[in-house]
Amino acid sequence: MSILSTLLIGLLGVMSLQAVLWLFSGKGQQPAWSDVGWVGGIGLLALFYGVTGSGDSLRRIVFIVLPCIWALRLGMHLYLDRVVGSEVDSRYETAREDWGELAARNFFIFFQIQAFLSFILSIPFFFASRDPGPLSVQVLMVGSLVFVLAVIGEWVADYQLARFKKVGSQASSVCTDGLW
């Protein structure tokens, strides 16, 4: 598959994903689906690029597994915390009020912007999947360590934010505890 066709299929794929999520969200009634979609889009693009890439097999596997683990963890957190576990985020409510009758259309555009961001953020996985050079053990170990530390940092920050919200902090206040 050519570079252009692979990238175009990837972009159209995440745009389609976000369009379906926009419909599923009730045309923007629960815009947090876009958050789940952008992180899921990055994971799906990493998988797509890894499967269709022509580069070193180990590199492709690493650049499928690590982003997909990250996307599953963060996507589940966003789904449980923002879609299922709470009311609509106040930022989205403010946007809906400001947009009035154009809210559904503007949320569709917002979902598509999220798709484009997923696409842009996935481009390193595209190039990694096409790199024919072998992945050195040192780079693999350092990269894996950075990945593990980053995911642990996300978990800690998510826990700290959940604890901050539980203590009855004002909804308009900003969490500055711990990693925040």
N, C-alpha and C positions, 0 to 999 in steps of 0.2 A: 504494500500500500504506500502510495506516495506521501511525502511530508504534508503537502497541502490537503489531500483528501483525509488523512488521519486527523489533522487538526480541525478541519471543517466538520467531520463526523462527530468529533468530541464536543465542539461548540454547539452544534445542533442537538446533540444528546442532552447536554445540561440545560439548554434553553427549553427543550421539550419537558424535561424533568420539572423545571420550575413552573412551566405552564400548567402541567398536571397538578402540581402542588398548589398553585394559585386557585385552580378550580376546586380542589379538595378542601382548601381553606375557606371556601364560601366566597370566592372572589375577593379575598383580602380581609374577611371577617376575623380570621386568626392568622395574622401576618407572620407569626413566629415560625410557621411552616417554611418560610423562606430561609430562616436561619438553619433549620435542619437540612434544607435543600442545598445550601451552598457548601456545607461541610460534606454532605453525602456526595455532592457533585465532584468534589476534589477526590474523594476516595474512589468513586466510579471511574473517573478519568485516569487515575493512577493505574487502576486495574486494566482498563482498556488499552492504555499505552504500553503497559507491561506485556500484555497478551499479544498485541500486534507488533511490538518492537522487534528489531532485528539485532539488538546488542547482546552483550555478554549475559548469559543465562543467570548467573548468580546476581548480577546487578539488577536485572529485571525482576527477579524474585524478591530481592530486598526492597526495591522500589514499588512493589505491589503490596507486600506484607505490612511494612511499617506505616505507610499512609492509610491503608485500610484499617489497621488497628486503631490508629489515631481517629479516623473518621467515624468508626463504629462507636468508640468511647465518647467522643464529643457529640456526635449526632444523637446518641441515646440520652446523654445528659440534657441536651437542648430540648429534645422531645419531651422527656419526663418533667423537666423544670419549667419550660416555657409554653409548651403546647398543652400537655395534660395537667400539669401541676399548678397552674396559676391562671389568673385572668389575663386579658390582653395587656401587653406592656404599655405603660403610659406614653412612651414615645410614639408608638403606633396609634394610640387613641388620639393623641394631639394631631398627628398627621391626618388621620381620618376626618377630624373636625375641621382642620384647615382646608382640606381638599373638597369637602362637601360632596356634591353630586359627582365629582370626578374621582372619588376615592377608589372605586373598583378599577378604573382605567389606570390610575397612578400606582396602585398597588401591583397591577400587572407589570408595569414598567419597572417598578422596584424589584419584583421577583426576577425580571430579565437582567437587571443590573447585577443582581446576586449571581445569576448564571454566568455572566461575563467575568465577574470576579473569580468564580471557581475556575473558569477556563484559564485566566491569566495566572492564577496561583498554581495551576497544575503543569504549566509549561516546563519547569525543571524536571518533572517526572517523564515528560515526553522525550527530552534530550537524553536523560539518563537511560531510558529504555532503548535508545538507538546507539549508545556508545559501545563500540565493539571491544574496547580495552578491558582487560580483566580487573575486577575489583580487588584491591590489595587487602590483605587481612588487617593491616593497621588502620586503613581508612574505614573498613567495615566495623572494627571494634570501637573506634572513636565515634563514628557516626551512630552506632547503636547505643553507646553510652549517652551521647547528647540526646538521642530520641527518648531513652528511658527517663532521663532527668527532666526533660520537657514535659512528658506525660505525667510524671509524678508532680511536677509543678502545677500543671493544670488541675489535677485531682485536689491538691492542697488548696489552690485558689477557689475551686468550686465549693469545697467544704467550708472554707472561711466565709465565702459569700452566703452560703446557706445558713450558717450559724449567725451571721450578721442580720439576715432577714428574720430569723426566728426570735431574736432577742427583742423584737418589737420596735426595731429602729424605724424611724419615719421613712415612708416610701420615697420621699424626695431627697433624703440624705444619701451621701455617697460613702461607700465602704472604703475605709482607709486602713483596715486591719491587715496584719500579716503581709502577704504578697501583694495586696491591693495598695 
